[in-house]
């Protein structure tokens, strides 16, 4: 119910904004940003308000596109703070007395996990849209890119909350559903690709790309699959220009050819097949040769 009310409020604000001139819109949007920041010392309120702000920013970016990008600069630091490890909620702990639901987990900790997950999903969604509509022209400079890329690629490793709002697992937590549309992993994959594509200098691609590659060595199959999806999305954006990054990717992909999880191994081989077509080189044979 709260989500529906928030969605209606966002739509109403966007409709109202489309009737304003830029000079009239700026102070109104500034007030919304200040409202979202006003409860920064109260973590539960801050998570809820920032989630709403990022959701609004996504809708505004869809409606106003490039016009909104230069006005959204204040959101970058807020998104960075939302994605920062400092914002991680305390892990759920068993209570001495079981809750009414009988789970034995502190309900406040579950709410904190869900609100953080939601806030970060909307933050990645907003950043992705800003990157897409910016194209490296106004929003990102080298300093800002270097601030954001470790935080964005870190989200490839994010593990869904143990319970959803209704006590059941989130849809994207189910096996094979890690890329559920609108989920955090799906938004993160698209955000990583848009961020790299909009970098102001292609020299900045390498550190962000390495952040994705390192995620392919994580212990959970889910994270490795998400990282491979991100690599695929980067290739979709860069096309032939990705070949400059290919040499660094080969050792990581070679390792994934021997992954104990069949889905990961299959995804790695399929991705390598795409790179073979793109480069015109038989990369699979090269990697299989490395295994021997």
C-alpha positions in Angstrom: 0.0 0.0 0.0 2.8 2.4 0.9 4.6 1.6 -2.3 1.4 2.3 -4.3 0.9 5.7 -2.6 4.6 6.6 -3.2 4.2 5.6 -6.8 1.2 7.9 -7.2 3.0 10.8 -5.5 5.9 10.3 -7.9 3.7 10.3 -10.9 1.9 13.4 -9.7 5.2 15.3 -9.1 6.4 14.4 -12.6 3.2 15.6 -14.2 3.4 18.8 -12.2 7.1 19.3 -13.1 6.4 19.0 -16.8 4.3 22.2 -16.5 7.2 24.2 -14.9 9.9 26.2 -16.5 13.5 25.2 -15.6 13.8 28.2 -13.3 10.6 27.3 -11.5 11.5 23.6 -11.3 14.9 24.0 -9.6 13.7 25.4 -6.3 10.9 22.9 -6.1 13.2 19.9 -6.7 15.8 21.4 -4.3 13.1 21.3 -1.6 12.5 17.6 -2.3 16.2 16.9 -2.0 16.4 18.8 1.3 13.4 16.9 2.6 15.1 13.6 1.8 18.3 14.7 3.6 16.5 16.2 6.6 16.4 13.0 8.6 19.9 11.9 7.9 20.6 11.1 11.6 17.6 8.8 11.7 18.7 5.7 9.6 15.2 4.2 9.1 13.7 7.5 8.0 16.8 8.3 5.9 16.6 5.0 4.0 12.9 5.5 3.3 13.2 9.1 2.1 16.3 8.5 0.0 14.5 5.5 -1.7 11.6 7.8 -2.5 13.9 10.5 -3.8 15.8 8.1 -6.1 12.5 6.6 -7.4 11.4 10.2 -8.2 14.7 11.0 -9.9 14.3 7.9 -12.1 10.9 9.0 -13.3 12.1 12.6 -13.8 15.0 11.4 -15.8 12.6 9.3 -18.0 10.4 12.4 -18.5 13.0 15.2 -18.8 15.9 13.2 -20.1 19.0 15.4 -20.8 17.3 18.4 -19.4 17.2 16.8 -15.9 20.8 15.6 -15.8 22.6 18.9 -14.9 20.0 19.5 -12.3 20.5 16.2 -10.6 24.2 16.7 -9.5 23.2 16.8 -5.8 21.9 13.2 -6.2 25.4 11.8 -6.9 26.7 12.3 -3.4 23.5 10.9 -1.9 23.6 7.9 -4.2 27.2 7.3 -3.2 26.3 7.5 0.4 23.4 5.0 -0.1 25.7 2.5 -1.8 28.6 2.9 0.6 29.4 0.0 2.9 28.9 2.4 5.8 25.2 2.3 5.0 25.0 -1.5 5.4 22.4 -2.3 8.0 23.4 -4.4 11.0 23.0 -8.1 10.3 19.8 -9.8 11.5 20.4 -11.4 14.9 18.4 -13.9 16.8 16.3 -12.4 19.6 16.2 -13.9 23.1 12.4 -14.2 22.6 10.9 -15.3 19.4 8.9 -12.7 17.4 5.2 -13.1 16.8 6.1 -14.6 13.4 8.1 -17.3 15.1 11.2 -16.6 13.1 13.4 -15.6 16.1 14.8 -12.7 14.0 14.5 -9.0 15.1 11.7 -7.5 12.9 13.5 -4.2 12.9 16.5 -5.8 11.4 14.4 -7.3 8.6 12.8 -4.0 7.8 16.3 -2.3 7.7 17.5 -4.9 5.3 14.5 -4.5 3.0 14.6 -0.7 3.1 18.3 -0.7 2.3 17.8 -3.1 -0.6 15.0 -1.0 -1.9 16.9 2.3 -1.5 19.9 0.9 -3.3 17.8 -0.6 -6.1 16.3 2.9 -6.7 19.7 4.5 -6.4 21.2 2.3 -9.1 18.1 2.9 -11.3 18.4 6.6 -10.9 22.2 6.6 -11.6 21.7 4.4 -14.7 19.2 6.8 -16.2 21.4 9.8 -15.5 24.4 8.1 -17.1 22.3 7.2 -20.2 21.0 10.7 -20.7 24.3 12.3 -19.9 26.6 10.5 -22.3 29.7 11.8 -20.4 29.1 15.4 -21.3 28.0 17.1 -18.0 27.6 14.7 -15.1 30.7 12.6 -14.8 34.3 13.8 -14.6 37.2 11.6 -13.7 36.9 12.3 -10.0 33.2 11.6 -9.9 33.7 8.4 -11.9 36.4 7.2 -9.6 34.1 7.9 -6.6 31.2 6.0 -8.0 32.6 3.0 -9.9 33.8 1.0 -6.8 30.4 1.5 -5.1 28.4 0.5 -8.2 30.4 -2.6 -9.0 30.3 -3.6 -5.3 26.6 -4.0 -5.7 27.2 -6.9 -8.1 28.0 -8.9 -4.9 24.9 -7.9 -3.0 22.9 -10.7 -1.4 19.1 -10.3 -1.3 17.4 -10.0 2.2 16.4 -13.3 3.7 12.7 -12.3 3.8 10.5 -10.0 1.7 7.8 -7.7 3.1 5.3 -10.5 3.3 7.7 -12.9 5.0 8.4 -14.8 1.8 11.8 -14.5 -0.1 12.0 -11.8 -2.7 11.4 -13.0 -6.3 14.9 -12.1 -7.3 16.3 -14.3 -4.5 14.9 -17.5 -6.1 17.4 -19.7 -7.9 17.8 -18.6 -11.5 15.8 -15.3 -10.9 18.8 -13.1 -10.1 18.2 -10.9 -13.1 14.5 -10.4 -12.4 13.4 -7.1 -14.1 13.5 -4.2 -11.7 15.5 -6.1 -9.1 18.8 -4.8 -7.7 21.0 -7.1 -9.7 19.2 -6.2 -12.9 19.5 -2.5 -12.2 23.2 -2.9 -11.1 24.1 -4.7 -14.4 22.5 -2.0 -16.5 24.1 0.8 -14.3 27.6 -0.6 -14.6 27.3 -0.7 -18.4 25.8 2.8 -18.7 28.5 4.1 -16.3 31.4 2.7 -18.3 29.9 3.8 -21.6 29.4 7.4 -20.3 33.0 7.7 -18.8 34.6 11.0 -19.9 37.8 9.1 -20.8 38.2 5.6 -22.0 41.2 5.3 -19.7 38.7 5.1 -16.9 37.1 1.9 -18.3 39.8 -0.4 -17.0 39.4 0.1 -13.2 35.6 -0.2 -13.5 35.9 -3.3 -15.7 38.4 -4.9 -13.3 35.8 -4.4 -10.5 33.4 -6.5 -12.6 36.0 -9.1 -13.3 36.8 -9.5 -9.6 33.2 -10.2 -8.9 33.5 -13.3 -11.1 35.7 -14.8 -8.4 33.2 -14.4 -5.6 32.2 -17.5 -3.7 28.5 -17.5 -4.6 27.3 -18.7 -8.0 24.7 -15.9 -8.0 27.3 -13.2 -7.9 29.4 -14.8 -10.6 26.3 -15.0 -12.8 25.5 -11.4 -12.1 29.1 -10.4 -12.9 28.9 -12.2 -16.2 25.7 -10.5 -17.1 27.4 -7.2 -16.4 30.3 -8.1 -18.7 27.7 -8.9 -21.4 26.0 -5.5 -20.8 29.3 -3.7 -21.1 30.0 -5.5 -24.4 26.5 -4.5 -25.6 27.4 -0.8 -24.9 31.0 -0.7 -26.2 30.9 -3.3 -29.0 34.3 -3.4 -30.8 35.8 -0.9 -28.3 35.5 -3.6 -25.7 38.4 -5.5 -27.4 40.8 -3.1 -25.7 39.7 -4.6 -22.4 39.6 -8.2 -23.6 43.2 -9.3 -22.6 42.5 -8.7 -19.0 39.2 -10.6 -19.1 40.7 -13.8 -20.6 42.3 -15.2 -17.4 39.0 -14.7 -15.5 36.9 -16.3 -18.2 39.3 -19.2 -18.4 38.8 -19.9 -14.7 35.0 -19.8 -15.2 35.3 -22.6 -17.8 36.1 -24.9 -14.9 33.5 -23.4 -12.5 31.8 -26.0 -10.3 28.4 -24.5 -11.0 27.0 -25.6 -14.4 25.1 -22.4 -14.9 28.1 -20.2 -14.4 30.3 -22.4 -16.7 27.6 -22.3 -19.4 27.2 -18.5 -19.1 31.0 -18.1 -19.3 31.2 -20.2 -22.4 28.3 -18.4 -24.0 29.8 -15.0 -23.3 33.2 -16.2 -24.7 31.4 -17.2 -27.8 30.1 -13.7 -28.2 33.6 -12.3 -27.8 34.9 -14.8 -30.4 32.4 -13.4 -32.9 33.3 -9.9 -32.0 37.1 -10.3 -32.1 37.3 -12.9 -34.9 39.7 -14.9 -32.8 39.1 -18.5 -31.4 39.1 -17.5 -27.8 37.6 -20.8 -26.6 40.5 -22.8 -28.0 42.9 -20.3 -26.4 41.3 -20.8 -23.0 41.0 -24.5 -23.3 44.7 -24.6 -24.2 45.5 -22.6 -21.0 43.6 -25.3 -19.0 45.9 -28.1 -20.2 
